[in-house]
Amino acid sequence: MSDEKTEAQSKLAETCAAAGVRVGHVYQHYRGGLYVVFAVSLAEATLLPYVHYYSLERGTRWTRPLANFSAVMNVDTARVQRFERVRPATNDELARAIGVREVAS
């Protein structure tokens, strides 16, 4: 593995923390929907970090660049986070996000 890839992997958690993105937490989109962040990853070709998240309302999974996920938006006259962290996800919410039907007790 290249030194560049190794460095990107070792900095991924730090990069996510700096952006305020935490796996296993529920975020609210500035337009209202609730989403569970269930993974972060690196695009192999570019080494850019990506956030993988699940819609609690619609049951769909999405992926977007970390910079886009954590961006500040201009809405009317206010600046708001695109996704605002709300709370830790429940075990059931996280299981649904990753596609597990039942969670062992």
Backbone as JSON Lines, residues from 0, in Angstrom:
{"i":0,"aa":"M","n":[0.85,-1.17,0.0],"ca":[0.0,0.0,0.0],"c":[0.9,1.24,0.0]}
{"i":1,"aa":"S","n":[0.48,2.24,-0.75],"ca":[1.3,3.45,-0.84],"c":[1.29,4.22,0.47]}
{"i":2,"aa":"D","n":[2.33,5.02,0.66],"ca":[2.41,5.86,1.86],"c":[1.24,6.83,1.91]}
{"i":3,"aa":"E","n":[0.82,7.32,0.75],"ca":[-0.3,8.26,0.68],"c":[-1.6,7.61,1.18]}
{"i":4,"aa":"K","n":[-1.84,6.38,0.78],"ca":[-3.05,5.67,1.23],"c":[-2.98,5.37,2.72]}
{"i":5,"aa":"T","n":[-1.82,4.95,3.18],"ca":[-1.64,4.65,4.6],"c":[-1.89,5.89,5.44]}
{"i":6,"aa":"E","n":[-1.37,7.03,5.0],"ca":[-1.56,8.28,5.73],"c":[-3.03,8.69,5.73]}
{"i":7,"aa":"A","n":[-3.71,8.56,4.59],"ca":[-5.12,8.92,4.5],"c":[-5.95,8.06,5.44]}
{"i":8,"aa":"Q","n":[-5.65,6.77,5.51],"ca":[-6.37,5.87,6.41],"c":[-6.13,6.25,7.87]}
{"i":9,"aa":"S","n":[-4.89,6.57,8.2],"ca":[-4.59,6.89,9.6],"c":[-5.21,8.21,10.03]}
{"i":10,"aa":"K","n":[-5.49,9.11,9.09],"ca":[-6.06,10.42,9.43],"c":[-7.58,10.47,9.29]}
{"i":11,"aa":"L","n":[-8.21,9.4,8.83],"ca":[-9.65,9.43,8.58],"c":[-10.46,9.77,9.83]}
{"i":12,"aa":"A","n":[-10.17,9.11,10.94],"ca":[-10.92,9.39,12.17],"c":[-10.73,10.83,12.63]}
{"i":13,"aa":"E","n":[-9.52,11.33,12.53],"ca":[-9.22,12.71,12.9],"c":[-9.96,13.7,11.99]}
{"i":14,"aa":"T","n":[-9.98,13.41,10.71],"ca":[-10.67,14.26,9.74],"c":[-12.17,14.31,10.03]}
{"i":15,"aa":"C","n":[-12.75,13.16,10.33],"ca":[-14.18,13.1,10.65],"c":[-14.49,13.85,11.93]}
{"i":16,"aa":"A","n":[-13.64,13.68,12.94],"ca":[-13.85,14.38,14.21],"c":[-13.79,15.89,14.02]}
{"i":17,"aa":"A","n":[-12.83,16.34,13.23],"ca":[-12.7,17.78,12.97],"c":[-13.94,18.33,12.25]}
{"i":18,"aa":"A","n":[-14.56,17.51,11.43],"ca":[-15.76,17.93,10.71],"c":[-17.04,17.73,11.53]}
{"i":19,"aa":"G","n":[-16.91,17.11,12.7],"ca":[-18.08,16.88,13.55],"c":[-18.94,15.71,13.13]}
{"i":20,"aa":"V","n":[-18.36,14.77,12.38],"ca":[-19.11,13.61,11.89],"c":[-18.75,12.39,12.72]}
{"i":21,"aa":"R","n":[-19.78,11.76,13.29],"ca":[-19.56,10.59,14.14],"c":[-20.43,9.43,13.66]}
{"i":22,"aa":"V","n":[-19.78,8.32,13.4],"ca":[-20.5,7.1,13.02],"c":[-21.37,6.67,14.19]}
{"i":23,"aa":"G","n":[-22.58,6.2,13.88],"ca":[-23.49,5.75,14.93],"c":[-24.32,6.85,15.55]}
{"i":24,"aa":"H","n":[-24.39,7.99,14.88],"ca":[-25.2,9.1,15.38],"c":[-26.27,9.47,14.36]}
{"i":25,"aa":"V","n":[-27.35,10.06,14.87],"ca":[-28.45,10.54,14.04],"c":[-28.21,12.02,13.76]}
{"i":26,"aa":"Y","n":[-28.4,12.38,12.5],"ca":[-28.26,13.76,12.05],"c":[-29.56,14.21,11.41]}
{"i":27,"aa":"Q","n":[-29.85,15.51,11.56],"ca":[-31.02,16.07,10.9],"c":[-30.55,16.96,9.76]}
{"i":28,"aa":"H","n":[-31.11,16.72,8.57],"ca":[-30.82,17.54,7.4],"c":[-31.49,18.89,7.6]}
{"i":29,"aa":"Y","n":[-30.91,19.93,7.06],"ca":[-31.48,21.27,7.28],"c":[-32.9,21.4,6.73]}
{"i":30,"aa":"R","n":[-33.31,20.48,5.86],"ca":[-34.7,20.49,5.37],"c":[-35.6,19.56,6.18]}
{"i":31,"aa":"G","n":[-35.04,18.85,7.17],"ca":[-35.89,18.12,8.1],"c":[-35.68,16.64,8.3]}
{"i":32,"aa":"G","n":[-35.23,15.88,7.32],"ca":[-35.13,14.44,7.49],"c":[-34.09,14.01,8.51]}
{"i":33,"aa":"L","n":[-34.31,12.83,9.11],"ca":[-33.36,12.25,10.06],"c":[-32.59,11.11,9.4]}
{"i":34,"aa":"Y","n":[-31.27,11.07,9.64],"ca":[-30.38,10.11,9.0],"c":[-29.39,9.56,10.01]}
{"i":35,"aa":"V","n":[-29.05,8.28,9.85],"ca":[-28.05,7.64,10.69],"c":[-26.76,7.52,9.88]}
{"i":36,"aa":"V","n":[-25.67,8.07,10.4],"ca":[-24.36,7.87,9.78],"c":[-23.88,6.49,10.22]}
{"i":37,"aa":"F","n":[-23.7,5.58,9.24],"ca":[-23.32,4.21,9.58],"c":[-21.91,3.85,9.15]}
{"i":38,"aa":"A","n":[-21.25,4.7,8.36],"ca":[-19.87,4.42,7.95],"c":[-19.24,5.66,7.35]}
{"i":39,"aa":"V","n":[-17.92,5.67,7.38],"ca":[-17.13,6.64,6.62],"c":[-16.1,5.82,5.85]}
{"i":40,"aa":"S","n":[-15.69,6.33,4.71],"ca":[-14.73,5.59,3.9],"c":[-13.88,6.56,3.09]}
{"i":41,"aa":"L","n":[-12.9,6.0,2.41],"ca":[-12.06,6.77,1.5],"c":[-12.29,6.28,0.08]}
{"i":42,"aa":"A","n":[-12.45,7.2,-0.86],"ca":[-12.51,6.81,-2.26],"c":[-11.09,6.44,-2.68]}
{"i":43,"aa":"E","n":[-10.92,5.26,-3.2],"ca":[-9.58,4.79,-3.5],"c":[-8.85,5.69,-4.51]}
{"i":44,"aa":"A","n":[-9.53,6.11,-5.54],"ca":[-8.88,6.88,-6.6],"c":[-8.42,8.26,-6.14]}
{"i":45,"aa":"T","n":[-9.19,8.88,-5.24],"ca":[-8.9,10.26,-4.84],"c":[-8.46,10.4,-3.39]}
{"i":46,"aa":"L","n":[-8.73,9.38,-2.59],"ca":[-8.49,9.37,-1.14],"c":[-9.33,10.41,-0.4]}
{"i":47,"aa":"L","n":[-10.4,10.86,-1.03],"ca":[-11.32,11.79,-0.37],"c":[-12.24,11.01,0.57]}
{"i":48,"aa":"P","n":[-12.51,11.56,1.78],"ca":[-13.41,10.88,2.71],"c":[-14.87,11.05,2.3]}
{"i":49,"aa":"Y","n":[-15.63,9.97,2.48],"ca":[-17.06,9.95,2.19],"c":[-17.84,9.51,3.42]}
{"i":50,"aa":"V","n":[-19.06,10.01,3.53],"ca":[-19.97,9.67,4.62],"c":[-21.1,8.83,4.04]}
{"i":51,"aa":"H","n":[-21.43,7.73,4.71],"ca":[-22.52,6.85,4.29],"c":[-23.61,6.96,5.35]}
{"i":52,"aa":"Y","n":[-24.82,7.26,4.9],"ca":[-25.89,7.51,5.85],"c":[-27.21,6.94,5.35]}
{"i":53,"aa":"Y","n":[-28.12,6.73,6.3],"ca":[-29.37,6.01,6.08],"c":[-30.54,6.88,6.49]}
{"i":54,"aa":"S","n":[-31.54,6.98,5.61],"ca":[-32.75,7.74,5.92],"c":[-33.67,6.93,6.82]}
{"i":55,"aa":"L","n":[-33.92,7.43,8.01],"ca":[-34.85,6.74,8.92],"c":[-36.27,6.78,8.38]}
{"i":56,"aa":"E","n":[-36.61,7.79,7.63],"ca":[-37.96,7.95,7.08],"c":[-38.2,7.05,5.87]}
{"i":57,"aa":"R","n":[-37.24,7.01,4.96],"ca":[-37.45,6.32,3.69],"c":[-36.73,4.99,3.55]}
{"i":58,"aa":"G","n":[-35.8,4.71,4.44],"ca":[-35.09,3.45,4.39],"c":[-34.07,3.35,3.25]}
{"i":59,"aa":"T","n":[-33.59,4.48,2.77],"ca":[-32.6,4.49,1.7],"c":[-31.23,4.86,2.24]}
{"i":60,"aa":"R","n":[-30.2,4.37,1.56],"ca":[-28.82,4.67,1.95],"c":[-28.22,5.64,0.95]}
{"i":61,"aa":"W","n":[-27.41,6.56,1.47],"ca":[-26.83,7.62,0.66],"c":[-25.34,7.75,0.97]}
{"i":62,"aa":"T","n":[-24.62,8.33,0.02],"ca":[-23.2,8.6,0.19],"c":[-22.9,9.98,-0.37]}
{"i":63,"aa":"R","n":[-22.13,10.74,0.37],"ca":[-21.68,12.03,-0.15],"c":[-20.31,12.36,0.44]}
{"i":64,"aa":"P","n":[-19.55,13.22,-0.21],"ca":[-18.24,13.59,0.32],"c":[-18.39,14.22,1.72]}
{"i":65,"aa":"L","n":[-17.44,13.95,2.57],"ca":[-17.44,14.5,3.93],"c":[-17.57,16.02,3.91]}
{"i":66,"aa":"A","n":[-16.83,16.68,3.04],"ca":[-16.89,18.14,2.98],"c":[-18.29,18.63,2.64]}
{"i":67,"aa":"N","n":[-19.0,17.91,1.8],"ca":[-20.36,18.27,1.43],"c":[-21.31,17.98,2.59]}
{"i":68,"aa":"F","n":[-21.15,16.83,3.25],"ca":[-22.01,16.44,4.38],"c":[-21.91,17.48,5.51]}
{"i":69,"aa":"S","n":[-20.71,17.94,5.77],"ca":[-20.5,18.85,6.92],"c":[-20.52,20.32,6.53]}
{"i":70,"aa":"A","n":[-20.94,20.63,5.32],"ca":[-20.94,22.01,4.84],"c":[-21.93,22.89,5.59]}
{"i":71,"aa":"V","n":[-21.62,24.17,5.61],"ca":[-22.52,25.19,6.14],"c":[-23.26,25.79,4.96]}
{"i":72,"aa":"M","n":[-24.58,25.88,5.11],"ca":[-25.44,26.36,4.03],"c":[-25.95,27.76,4.35]}
{"i":73,"aa":"N","n":[-26.18,28.55,3.31],"ca":[-26.86,29.83,3.45],"c":[-28.34,29.59,3.18]}
{"i":74,"aa":"V","n":[-29.15,29.72,4.22],"ca":[-30.6,29.51,4.1],"c":[-31.28,30.79,4.56]}
{"i":75,"aa":"D","n":[-31.97,31.42,3.61],"ca":[-32.55,32.74,3.85],"c":[-31.42,33.66,4.3]}
{"i":76,"aa":"T","n":[-31.48,34.17,5.51],"ca":[-30.43,35.06,6.0],"c":[-29.54,34.37,7.04]}
{"i":77,"aa":"A","n":[-29.74,33.08,7.24],"ca":[-28.98,32.35,8.26],"c":[-27.99,31.37,7.63]}
{"i":78,"aa":"R","n":[-26.96,31.06,8.38],"ca":[-26.01,30.03,7.99],"c":[-26.25,28.83,8.9]}
{"i":79,"aa":"V","n":[-26.55,27.68,8.29],"ca":[-26.87,26.47,9.05],"c":[-26.07,25.29,8.52]}
{"i":80,"aa":"Q","n":[-25.85,24.32,9.39],"ca":[-25.18,23.09,8.98],"c":[-26.1,22.32,8.05]}
{"i":81,"aa":"R","n":[-25.54,21.72,7.0],"ca":[-26.35,20.87,6.12],"c":[-26.93,19.73,6.93]}
{"i":82,"aa":"F","n":[-26.11,19.09,7.76],"ca":[-26.56,18.03,8.68],"c":[-26.13,18.4,10.08]}
{"i":83,"aa":"E","n":[-27.07,18.42,11.0],"ca":[-26.81,18.75,12.4],"c":[-26.94,17.48,13.24]}
{"i":84,"aa":"R","n":[-25.92,17.2,14.05],"ca":[-25.98,16.0,14.89],"c":[-27.06,16.2,15.96]}
{"i":85,"aa":"V","n":[-27.91,15.16,16.12],"ca":[-29.04,15.23,17.03],"c":[-28.8,14.4,18.29]}
{"i":86,"aa":"R","n":[-28.34,13.14,18.07],"ca":[-28.19,12.23,19.21],"c":[-27.52,10.94,18.72]}
{"i":87,"aa":"P","n":[-27.09,10.12,19.68],"ca":[-26.61,8.79,19.26],"c":[-27.77,7.96,18.71]}
{"i":88,"aa":"A","n":[-27.49,7.14,17.73],"ca":[-28.51,6.24,17.18],"c":[-28.79,5.12,18.17]}
{"i":89,"aa":"T","n":[-30.02,4.62,18.16],"ca":[-30.34,3.44,18.96],"c":[-29.73,2.22,18.27]}
{"i":90,"aa":"N","n":[-29.64,1.12,18.98],"ca":[-29.15,-0.12,18.37],"c":[-30.02,-0.53,17.18]}
{"i":91,"aa":"D","n":[-31.33,-0.37,17.33],"ca":[-32.25,-0.72,16.25],"c":[-32.04,0.17,15.01]}
{"i":92,"aa":"E","n":[-31.87,1.46,15.22],"ca":[-31.64,2.37,14.1],"c":[-30.35,2.05,13.37]}
{"i":93,"aa":"L","n":[-29.31,1.76,14.13],"ca":[-28.02,1.42,13.51],"c":[-28.1,0.09,12.78]}
{"i":94,"aa":"A","n":[-28.81,-0.87,13.35],"ca":[-28.98,-2.17,12.69],"c":[-29.72,-2.0,11.37]}
{"i":95,"aa":"R","n":[-30.77,-1.19,11.36],"ca":[-31.5,-0.93,10.12],"c":[-30.6,-0.24,9.1]}
{"i":96,"aa":"A","n":[-29.78,0.67,9.57],"ca":[-28.9,1.41,8.66],"c":[-27.9,0.5,7.95]}
{"i":97,"aa":"I","n":[-27.41,-0.5,8.66],"ca":[-26.42,-1.39,8.05],"c":[-27.04,-2.64,7.45]}
{"i":98,"aa":"G","n":[-28.36,-2.74,7.56],"ca":[-29.07,-3.85,6.9],"c":[-29.16,-5.13,7.7]}
{"i":99,"aa":"V","n":[-29.03,-5.03,9.01],"ca":[-29.17,-6.2,9.88],"c":[-30.6,-6.25,10.38]}
{"i":100,"aa":"R","n":[-31.21,-7.42,10.27],"ca":[-32.63,-7.56,10.66],"c":[-32.84,-7.62,12.17]}
{"i":101,"aa":"E","n":[-31.98,-8.32,12.87],"ca":[-32.14,-8.44,14.31],"c":[-30.8,-8.2,15.0]}
{"i":102,"aa":"V","n":[-30.86,-7.57,16.15],"ca":[-29.67,-7.33,16.95],"c":[-29.71,-8.26,18.14]}
{"i":103,"aa":"A","n":[-28.65,-9.04,18.33],"ca":[-28.59,-9.94,19.49],"c":[-28.54,-9.14,20.77]}
{"i":104,"aa":"S","n":[-29.23,-9.62,21.79],"ca":[-29.26,-8.92,23.08],"c":[-28.03,-9.2,23.88]}
